[in-house]
Each structure stands twice: as C-alpha cells, then as structure tokens.
Amino acid sequence: METSTKNTRPAEIVNILVVGNNPIEMGNILDKLNQINSIKVVTEIAFDTQSIKERLVRFEPALVLIDDNIGRPELKEVVSALSVGKKTKNVPITILKNSNYNESLAASSILDYLLKQNLSSESLYCTVKNIIRFRRTLQQLLIQAQTV
C-alpha cells in the first residue's frame, strides 16, 4: 500500500515505514501523515517482521513508525531486525505509545516516542522534521570525519 500527500511543490519527499497490527489505527496514522502539507510523505505499511522484509526490497524509509500495540515481544523483534538490517540499521525509529505508564524499550535506534492520544499531523511533522535534521547532521559529520 502506498500513500502520498498532494502538494504542489513539496520541499522534500520522505519515505516512512509504518509498522502495526491494527488496520484501524494504521488508517488513522496514515490520515494524519497525509495531512502534512510541508513535505510529501510516501508510506508503506508492514504488520510483522516478514512483511517488513518484503517492503524493504523496494522501499528505503527515512523513518520507521512502530505502534506499540504489536506487543512487547514483537516490538523487540521488529526493533532488533531493523537495527541489524543492511538498509535500516541507520534509520531512526519512533514508537507510537498508548501510555507513558508502559515501560519504554531501550534501543539506540529508537529516536523518539509519541503518545497516540496526542497524535496529530503537527506532532508527526515535528518528528519527521527532526529526523530530516538528524540525518543531515549525521551525513555532515560523516563527511567531516572522512576529510580529517
């Protein structure tokens, strides 16, 4: 499934992989991503580790959004698989959480946590914007390290 926002002249195109197991919640997240007008968002949806691998054959995400409703063991498995994958080991992950009371998963690839109850197109845009800045800064640091 591929979705994109309609913009006359988007500043950037951002690929986002959305991982979850609830089609209704995934639809709500996609609706909010489609409401972002400043960038063009191209999305792919995955429901488990196997479908993530299938999506990554042709899709290179700049960000991975994972719904914590997939369950703690599955969440650990997905984060672990993304952290070691050739195409995804440097891709930032944002976890969409149901509550702050649930224990957070500690992993270096998890860059951000968002509460679903406060989820809006603005909060998603801020996360995407921060990811873009993070990736640019990382690329600049890598270039500087190579020239030294």
C-alpha positions as CSV (number, residue, x, y, z in Angstrom):
1,M,0.0,0.0,0.0
2,E,1.4,3.4,-1.0
3,T,0.0,6.7,0.1
4,S,1.3,10.2,-0.6
5,T,0.2,13.7,0.2
6,K,-0.9,16.0,-2.6
7,N,1.3,19.1,-2.7
8,T,2.0,21.5,-5.5
9,R,5.7,21.9,-4.6
10,P,6.8,19.9,-1.6
11,A,10.1,20.8,-0.1
12,E,11.1,17.2,0.4
13,I,9.9,13.6,-0.2
14,V,10.1,11.5,3.0
15,N,9.6,7.7,2.9
16,I,8.0,6.4,6.1
17,L,7.5,2.7,7.0
18,V,4.6,2.3,9.4
19,V,4.5,-0.9,11.5
20,G,1.5,-2.1,13.4
21,N,-1.1,-4.8,13.7
22,N,-4.4,-2.8,13.9
23,P,-5.7,-1.7,10.5
24,I,-7.9,1.0,12.0
25,E,-5.1,2.6,14.0
26,M,-2.8,2.3,10.9
27,G,-5.5,4.1,8.9
28,N,-5.7,6.9,11.5
29,I,-1.9,7.3,11.4
30,L,-1.9,7.4,7.6
31,D,-4.6,10.1,7.6
32,K,-2.5,12.2,9.9
33,L,0.6,11.7,7.8
34,N,-1.4,12.7,4.7
35,Q,-2.5,16.0,6.4
36,I,1.2,17.2,6.4
37,N,1.4,19.8,3.7
38,S,5.0,20.9,4.0
39,I,6.5,17.7,2.8
40,K,5.5,14.8,0.5
41,V,5.1,11.7,2.6
42,V,5.3,8.3,0.9
43,T,4.3,5.4,3.2
44,E,4.5,1.6,3.3
45,I,2.7,-0.5,5.9
46,A,4.1,-3.6,7.5
47,F,2.4,-5.8,10.0
48,D,5.2,-8.1,11.2
49,T,8.9,-8.8,10.7
50,Q,8.3,-10.8,7.5
51,S,6.2,-8.0,5.8
52,I,8.9,-5.5,6.9
53,K,11.5,-7.6,4.9
54,E,9.2,-7.7,1.9
55,R,8.7,-3.9,2.0
56,L,12.4,-3.2,2.3
57,V,13.1,-5.0,-1.0
58,R,11.9,-1.9,-2.9
59,F,11.4,0.8,-0.2
60,E,14.1,2.7,1.7
61,P,12.5,4.5,4.6
62,A,13.8,7.7,6.2
63,L,11.8,6.9,9.3
64,V,10.1,3.9,10.8
65,L,6.9,4.5,13.0
66,I,6.0,1.5,15.1
67,D,2.8,1.1,17.0
68,D,3.5,-0.5,20.5
69,N,0.2,-2.4,20.2
70,I,2.0,-5.1,18.3
71,G,3.1,-6.4,21.7
72,R,6.3,-6.2,23.6
73,P,8.0,-9.4,22.3
74,E,7.1,-8.4,18.7
75,L,8.2,-4.8,19.3
76,K,11.6,-6.1,20.5
77,E,11.9,-8.4,17.5
78,V,11.0,-5.7,15.0
79,V,13.4,-3.1,16.5
80,S,16.1,-5.7,16.6
81,A,15.5,-6.7,13.0
82,L,15.6,-3.1,11.9
83,S,18.7,-2.3,13.9
84,V,20.8,-5.0,12.2
85,G,19.3,-4.8,8.7
86,K,21.5,-3.5,5.9
87,K,19.0,-1.0,4.7
88,T,17.6,0.0,8.1
89,K,20.4,0.0,10.7
90,N,20.8,3.7,10.4
91,V,17.1,4.5,10.0
92,P,15.6,6.3,13.1
93,I,12.6,4.6,14.8
94,T,9.7,6.4,16.5
95,I,7.5,4.3,18.8
96,L,3.8,5.3,19.0
97,K,2.8,4.6,22.6
98,N,-0.6,4.1,24.2
99,S,0.6,5.5,27.5
100,N,3.6,6.8,29.4
101,Y,3.0,4.2,32.1
102,N,4.2,1.4,29.9
103,E,7.9,0.6,30.1
104,S,9.9,2.0,27.3
105,L,12.1,-0.1,25.1
106,A,15.7,0.9,25.3
107,A,17.5,0.8,22.0
108,S,19.9,3.1,20.3
109,S,17.9,3.2,17.1
110,I,14.8,4.4,18.8
111,L,14.9,8.2,18.4
112,D,11.5,9.3,19.6
113,Y,8.4,8.3,21.4
114,L,4.9,9.8,20.7
115,L,1.8,9.3,22.7
116,K,-1.1,8.2,20.4
117,Q,-3.7,10.1,22.4
118,N,-2.0,13.3,21.4
119,L,-1.0,12.3,17.9
120,S,-1.6,14.9,15.3
121,S,-0.3,15.8,11.9
122,E,1.7,18.6,13.6
123,S,3.4,16.3,16.1
124,L,4.2,13.8,13.3
125,Y,5.5,16.7,11.2
126,C,7.8,17.8,14.0
127,T,9.1,14.2,14.4
128,V,9.7,14.0,10.6
129,K,11.4,17.4,10.6
130,N,13.7,16.4,13.4
131,I,14.6,13.2,11.6
132,I,15.5,15.1,8.5
133,R,17.7,17.4,10.6
134,F,19.2,14.4,12.4
135,R,20.1,12.6,9.1
136,R,21.6,15.8,7.6
137,T,23.7,16.4,10.6
138,L,24.8,12.7,10.7
139,Q,25.8,12.9,7.0
140,Q,27.8,16.2,7.6
141,L,29.6,14.6,10.5
142,L,30.5,11.5,8.4
143,I,31.8,13.7,5.6
144,Q,33.9,15.7,8.1
145,A,35.2,12.5,9.6
146,Q,36.3,11.3,6.2
147,T,38.2,14.5,5.4
148,V,40.1,14.5,8.6
